[in-house]
Amino acid sequence: MTTSAPENLPKPNLGHPVHFLAFGLGAGCSPKAPGTMGTLIAVAIYLPLSYLPLEAYLLITALVTLAGIWICGWSARQLGIHDHPGIVWDEIAGYLVTMIAAPVGLVWVIAGFVLFRLFDILKPWPISWLDKRVGGGLGIMLDDLVAGVAAWACLQGLAAWLA
């Protein structure tokens, strides 16, 4: 697989359900900040899930994550581009991880969004190391999941500090 300049990237067939999911219901096709657009879709997914008991939320997050390894890997292989910037299912899973047991309220939804995007964009170690060294669907997902864990730790720390 190769990487290309954004204008030369292959376009997904959003009529195919796997590409549709991988591209965050189409949000990943945004010409600007597809990862941020994908995370906005994650917020929309999170909001109704936030009313579930923690065990159900964790189960759904685990299923989104496990399915994402296959979804992202399949889509990347079909497009011939490892971690195509439009593949944003990993952002959805990463944000759901960030929001595990998050305090209730819009301010926490926004704080989680900002923290996750910061870790996902800046990619501090070990996120950058994983991003460069782990391939396939697992590699596409793993750096965003670790960014989600880092954002989760900050969010929980902030909530504890403010309590």
C-alpha positions as CSV (number, residue, x, y, z in Angstrom):
1,M,0.0,0.0,0.0
2,T,1.1,3.5,-0.7
3,T,0.4,7.0,0.7
4,S,-0.5,9.8,-1.6
5,A,-1.1,13.5,-1.5
6,P,-4.7,14.3,-0.4
7,E,-5.9,15.3,-3.9
8,N,-4.6,12.0,-5.3
9,L,-6.3,9.7,-2.8
10,P,-8.8,7.2,-4.1
11,K,-12.5,7.9,-3.3
12,P,-14.4,5.3,-1.4
13,N,-17.6,3.8,-2.7
14,L,-20.0,4.9,0.1
15,G,-22.6,2.7,-1.3
16,H,-20.6,-0.2,0.1
17,P,-21.6,-0.6,3.8
18,V,-18.0,-1.2,5.0
19,H,-16.6,1.9,3.3
20,F,-19.7,3.8,4.6
21,L,-18.8,2.7,8.1
22,A,-15.1,3.2,7.8
23,F,-15.6,6.7,6.5
24,G,-17.8,7.6,9.4
25,L,-21.1,7.6,7.6
26,G,-19.5,9.9,5.0
27,A,-17.9,12.4,7.4
28,G,-14.4,11.2,6.5
29,C,-15.0,12.5,2.9
30,S,-14.7,16.1,4.2
31,P,-12.0,17.9,2.3
32,K,-10.9,19.6,5.5
33,A,-10.2,17.9,8.8
34,P,-11.8,14.5,8.2
35,G,-10.6,13.2,11.6
36,T,-12.4,16.1,13.3
37,M,-15.5,15.5,11.3
38,G,-15.4,11.8,12.2
39,T,-15.0,12.7,15.8
40,L,-18.1,14.9,15.5
41,I,-20.0,11.8,14.3
42,A,-18.6,10.0,17.4
43,V,-20.1,12.7,19.6
44,A,-23.5,12.1,17.9
45,I,-23.1,8.4,18.6
46,Y,-21.9,8.9,22.1
47,L,-24.8,11.1,23.2
48,P,-27.5,8.4,23.2
49,L,-25.0,5.7,24.4
50,S,-24.2,7.9,27.4
51,Y,-27.6,7.0,28.9
52,L,-26.7,3.3,29.0
53,P,-25.5,1.5,32.1
54,L,-21.6,1.4,32.1
55,E,-21.5,-2.3,31.4
56,A,-23.6,-1.9,28.2
57,Y,-21.5,1.2,27.1
58,L,-18.3,-0.8,27.6
59,L,-19.7,-3.7,25.6
60,I,-20.7,-1.5,22.7
61,T,-17.3,0.3,22.8
62,A,-15.5,-3.1,22.7
63,L,-17.7,-4.2,19.8
64,V,-17.0,-0.9,17.9
65,T,-13.3,-1.4,18.5
66,L,-13.1,-5.0,17.5
67,A,-15.3,-4.5,14.4
68,G,-13.1,-1.4,13.6
69,I,-10.0,-3.5,13.2
70,W,-11.6,-5.4,10.4
71,I,-13.6,-2.4,8.9
72,C,-10.6,-0.1,8.8
73,G,-8.3,-2.9,7.5
74,W,-10.7,-3.9,4.8
75,S,-11.4,-0.4,3.6
76,A,-7.7,0.5,3.5
77,R,-6.9,-2.7,1.5
78,Q,-9.6,-1.9,-1.0
79,L,-8.4,1.6,-1.4
80,G,-4.8,0.6,-1.5
81,I,-3.9,3.3,1.1
82,H,-2.8,2.4,4.6
83,D,-4.7,4.7,7.0
84,H,-6.4,6.8,4.4
85,P,-7.2,10.1,6.1
86,G,-10.9,9.6,5.4
87,I,-11.1,6.4,7.4
88,V,-12.5,7.7,10.6
89,W,-14.0,4.7,12.3
90,D,-10.9,4.7,14.5
91,E,-11.8,8.3,15.7
92,I,-15.2,7.0,16.6
93,A,-13.8,4.2,18.7
94,G,-11.1,6.5,20.2
95,Y,-13.7,9.1,21.3
96,L,-15.9,6.4,22.8
97,V,-12.9,5.2,24.8
98,T,-12.3,8.8,25.9
99,M,-15.9,9.1,27.2
100,I,-15.9,5.9,29.3
101,A,-17.6,6.8,32.7
102,A,-17.3,10.5,31.8
103,P,-19.2,13.0,34.0
104,V,-22.6,14.1,32.7
105,G,-22.9,17.3,30.9
106,L,-22.1,19.2,27.7
107,V,-18.9,20.6,29.1
108,W,-17.5,17.1,29.5
109,V,-18.6,16.1,26.0
110,I,-16.7,19.1,24.6
111,A,-13.7,18.5,27.0
112,G,-13.5,14.9,25.8
113,F,-13.7,16.0,22.2
114,V,-10.9,18.6,22.6
115,L,-8.6,16.2,24.6
116,F,-9.1,13.4,22.2
117,R,-8.4,15.6,19.1
118,L,-5.3,17.0,20.8
119,F,-3.8,13.5,21.5
120,D,-4.9,12.2,18.1
121,I,-3.4,15.2,16.2
122,L,-0.2,15.7,18.3
123,K,0.5,12.0,18.7
124,P,2.8,12.1,21.7
125,W,4.8,9.0,22.4
126,P,3.8,6.1,22.4
127,I,1.0,7.1,20.0
128,S,3.4,8.3,17.3
129,W,5.5,5.1,17.8
130,L,2.4,2.9,17.3
131,D,1.2,5.0,14.4
132,K,4.5,4.3,12.5
133,R,5.1,0.7,13.5
134,V,1.8,-1.2,13.6
135,G,0.2,-1.9,10.3
136,G,-3.2,-3.1,9.0
137,G,-6.5,-2.6,10.6
138,L,-5.0,-3.0,14.1
139,G,-2.5,-0.3,13.4
140,I,-5.2,2.1,12.1
141,M,-7.2,1.6,15.2
142,L,-4.4,1.3,17.9
143,D,-3.0,4.8,17.8
144,D,-6.5,6.3,18.2
145,L,-7.4,3.9,21.0
146,V,-4.2,4.9,22.9
147,A,-5.1,8.6,22.2
148,G,-8.5,7.8,23.6
149,V,-7.0,6.2,26.7
150,A,-4.7,9.2,27.2
151,A,-7.6,11.6,26.8
152,W,-9.8,9.5,29.1
153,A,-7.1,9.7,31.8
154,C,-6.9,13.5,31.5
155,L,-10.7,13.8,31.5
156,Q,-11.0,11.6,34.6
157,G,-8.2,13.5,36.3
158,L,-9.8,16.8,35.6
159,A,-13.2,15.5,36.9
160,A,-11.5,14.3,40.1
161,W,-9.6,17.5,40.6
162,L,-12.8,19.6,40.1
163,A,-14.9,17.3,42.4
